[in-house]
């Protein structure tokens, strides 16, 4: 059964990495997949939430920093070392590798964990932005398979884990804000 699921994962990987390959995507997805290209946008959005979002925005902004730290460490330092799945770019032949192929483990995709965690977190606090949040997370996650560094199962697993972490942190921040209001705001 495990071999059957692996075969499906590899077939989906090659479909995304080879069949969907084209010159436009070959420029777009390597750009999208790099966190450094999103960093300025993240800082600006964080500042807007913190400075313009009132009390909820301040709680949300602080919680977002804690969330990304926790989700990234949980996926990169704990889960990847627990599962020890080798990246497709390190084991499969004929991979269209469009970015650096790290020697780090593959499951789960930390990009997927982190992006779905933050999308779910902000969706729970600001539901009116759900479409843009989840479309952005989905594109970022998809890019990891397209550029050749993650299997589709790494992405799906990362999205599920990230969604769970995002729900947990949204609940914790709402609890913290409610506690603050009950204790300090009259």
Protein Blocks (a to p, Z undefined) as FASTA:
>chain_A
ZZmmmmmmmmmmmmmmmmmgcfklmmmmmmmmpmklmmmmmmmmmmmmmmmnojmlmmmm
mmmmmmmmmmmmmmmmmmmmmnopacfklmpghiacfbdcdfbdfbdcfklmmmmmmmmm
mmmmmmmlmmmmmmmmmmmmmmmmmnopacfklmmmmmmmmmmmmmmmmmmmmmmmmmmm
mmmpZZ
